[in-house]
Amino acid sequence: MHTHDPQTTGALGQLHDEILACRKCECAGYLWEAHPIAGGRPSASVLVIGQAPGVRSMVRRAHFMGPGGELLREWLARGGIPRAQQDNAVYFSSLTRCFPGPAPRGAAGDRKPSPPEIALCAPYLERELALLDPPLVLLVGAMAIDRFLGRAPLRERVGTLIEKDGRHWLPLPHPSGVSRWLNDPENKKLVDDGLGLMRVLVNRAELGLRSERAATVSR
């Protein structure tokens, strides 16, 4: 596991304060009331990027606090990061920082953040990437995958470990129970394949992934 100097730790704390004070989407009229969340330790070697906080995350003031987060933590454990180490080794984040509200017209799940909302939050995520400089990034859900790896069907992304910009990127489906994608055994196999590649990488590096030469690995 890599460590950061006090200056970086302080800069990350300042960033968290800025995120928590942010009201950009509220002022722009995208949200009725902003409740941004932020947090995470500079010791993290793995960055998880999701779509947006859910309602449980908003209430508990931390990312991935619902049932989907529980499944995600199981995936992390299967990928080589035991639950006891996840608080220190994994930094949870998302494209936007506020609960976007329920999906419109009675559809299941949460509303997807709009491109303007994602653009308003993008500088925060860019600064997290720069400060943490994580060797491994988990992209959770199609929106996060498309943002960093380009648009493609989930079946072409999940099950691969991709090298780009000097780090590894692991695409994963969103673990939400609303999604039917994981009901297909073939899709579950792709998740297993991806977690297997992650486990090899993590075990080889013992979370010190920075020392490993980046190499593209695919199923």
C-alpha positions in Angstrom: 0.0 0.0 0.0 1.4 3.4 -0.9 1.5 6.4 1.4 1.3 10.1 0.7 3.1 13.0 2.3 1.4 15.4 4.7 1.0 18.0 1.9 -1.0 15.6 -0.2 -3.1 14.6 2.8 -3.8 18.2 3.5 -4.7 18.9 -0.1 -7.1 16.0 -0.1 -8.8 17.2 3.0 -9.2 20.6 1.5 -10.8 19.0 -1.6 -13.3 17.2 0.6 -14.2 20.5 2.3 -14.8 22.1 -1.1 -17.0 19.2 -2.3 -19.1 19.2 0.9 -19.7 23.0 0.5 -20.5 22.7 -3.3 -23.9 23.9 -4.4 -23.2 24.2 -8.1 -26.0 21.9 -9.3 -28.5 23.5 -6.9 -27.7 27.0 -8.1 -27.9 25.8 -11.7 -31.4 24.3 -11.1 -30.4 20.6 -11.6 -31.2 19.7 -8.0 -33.8 21.0 -5.6 -31.3 20.7 -2.7 -27.6 19.7 -2.9 -26.3 17.2 -0.4 -22.8 16.3 -1.7 -20.7 13.6 0.0 -16.9 13.2 0.1 -14.4 11.2 2.0 -11.6 8.7 1.7 -8.0 8.2 2.8 -4.8 9.2 1.0 -3.5 5.7 1.7 -5.7 4.2 -1.0 -4.1 2.4 -3.9 -7.5 1.6 -5.5 -10.0 4.2 -6.7 -13.6 3.2 -7.3 -15.7 5.5 -9.5 -19.4 5.0 -9.6 -22.3 7.0 -11.2 -23.7 9.0 -8.3 -24.6 8.5 -4.6 -27.8 6.6 -3.8 -30.3 7.7 -1.2 -28.7 5.6 1.5 -25.4 7.1 0.7 -26.8 10.5 1.0 -28.3 9.7 4.4 -25.1 7.9 5.7 -22.8 10.5 4.1 -20.6 8.0 2.3 -20.4 6.3 -1.1 -21.9 2.9 -1.8 -23.8 2.5 1.4 -26.8 0.6 0.0 -27.2 -3.1 -1.0 -25.2 -2.4 -4.2 -22.3 -1.2 -2.1 -22.4 -4.5 -0.1 -22.1 -6.5 -3.3 -19.3 -4.2 -4.5 -17.4 -4.8 -1.3 -17.8 -8.6 -1.9 -16.3 -8.1 -5.4 -13.4 -6.2 -3.9 -12.7 -9.0 -1.5 -12.9 -11.5 -4.4 -10.5 -9.2 -6.3 -7.9 -9.6 -3.6 -8.7 -6.8 -1.1 -10.0 -8.2 2.2 -12.8 -6.3 3.8 -10.5 -5.5 6.8 -8.2 -3.6 4.4 -10.8 -1.8 2.2 -11.1 1.3 4.4 -7.4 2.0 3.9 -6.8 0.5 0.5 -9.9 1.7 -1.4 -11.2 5.2 -2.1 -14.8 5.4 -3.1 -15.9 8.2 -5.5 -18.4 8.9 -8.3 -19.0 11.0 -11.3 -21.3 13.3 -9.4 -21.5 13.8 -5.6 -25.2 14.3 -4.8 -28.1 11.9 -4.9 -29.8 12.8 -8.2 -33.2 11.8 -7.1 -35.5 8.9 -8.3 -35.8 8.0 -11.9 -38.5 9.9 -13.7 -42.0 8.7 -14.6 -42.0 5.9 -12.1 -39.1 4.0 -13.6 -37.0 1.8 -11.2 -33.8 3.1 -9.7 -32.3 6.5 -9.5 -32.2 9.3 -12.1 -29.0 9.3 -14.2 -27.0 12.5 -13.8 -27.1 14.7 -16.8 -24.0 15.7 -18.8 -24.0 19.2 -17.4 -24.1 17.8 -13.9 -21.2 15.5 -14.6 -19.3 18.4 -16.1 -19.8 20.5 -13.0 -18.5 17.7 -10.8 -15.7 16.7 -13.1 -13.0 18.9 -11.6 -13.4 17.2 -8.3 -12.8 13.8 -9.7 -9.9 15.0 -11.8 -8.2 16.4 -8.6 -8.8 13.1 -6.8 -7.1 11.2 -9.6 -4.2 13.6 -9.5 -3.8 13.6 -5.7 -4.3 9.8 -5.2 -2.5 8.8 -8.5 -4.1 5.3 -8.1 -2.4 2.4 -9.9 -5.8 0.7 -10.2 -9.2 2.3 -10.9 -12.5 0.3 -10.8 -15.1 1.8 -13.1 -18.6 0.8 -11.8 -21.4 1.0 -14.2 -21.8 2.0 -17.8 -21.6 5.8 -17.2 -18.3 5.6 -15.5 -16.9 3.1 -18.0 -18.0 5.2 -21.0 -16.6 8.4 -19.4 -13.0 7.0 -19.2 -12.8 4.2 -21.7 -15.3 5.3 -24.4 -18.7 3.9 -25.2 -19.0 0.2 -25.8 -21.4 -2.7 -24.7 -20.9 -3.9 -21.2 -20.1 -7.4 -22.5 -17.1 -6.0 -24.4 -15.8 -4.2 -21.3 -16.5 -6.3 -18.3 -14.0 -9.2 -17.9 -11.0 -7.1 -19.0 -8.2 -5.2 -17.3 -7.1 -2.3 -19.4 -3.9 -0.2 -19.2 -4.4 3.5 -20.0 -2.7 6.7 -18.9 -0.2 4.7 -16.8 -2.7 2.9 -14.7 -5.0 -0.1 -14.8 -8.7 0.2 -15.3 -11.2 -2.5 -14.3 -14.7 -2.1 -15.8 -17.5 -3.6 -13.7 -21.3 -3.5 -14.0 -23.3 -1.5 -11.5 -24.1 -3.8 -8.6 -27.6 -2.4 -8.1 -30.4 -4.9 -7.7 -32.4 -2.9 -10.2 -30.1 -3.9 -13.0 -31.0 -7.2 -14.8 -27.6 -7.5 -16.4 -26.3 -9.7 -13.6 -29.2 -12.1 -14.0 -27.4 -13.7 -17.0 -24.9 -16.4 -16.0 -22.7 -15.4 -18.9 -22.5 -11.9 -17.6 -21.7 -13.1 -14.1 -18.9 -15.1 -15.6 -17.5 -11.9 -17.1 -17.5 -10.3 -13.7 -15.7 -13.4 -12.3 -13.1 -13.1 -15.1 -12.5 -9.4 -14.3 -12.1 -10.0 -10.6 -9.7 -12.8 -11.3 -7.5 -10.5 -13.3 -7.7 -7.9 -10.5 -6.8 -10.6 -7.9 -3.7 -11.6 -9.9 -2.6 -7.9 -10.1 -3.3 -7.1 -6.5 -1.6 -10.2 -5.1 1.4 -9.8 -7.3 1.8 -6.2 -6.1 0.5 -6.6 -2.6 -1.4 -3.4 -3.2 1.8 -1.6 -4.1 0.7 -1.5 -7.7 2.7 1.5 -8.5 5.9 -0.6 -8.7 4.5 -2.9 -11.3 5.0 -2.2 -15.0 1.6 -1.5 -16.5 0.5 -4.1 -18.9 -2.8 -4.6 -20.8 -4.6 -7.8 -19.7 -7.8 -9.0 -21.3 -9.9 -12.0 -21.1 
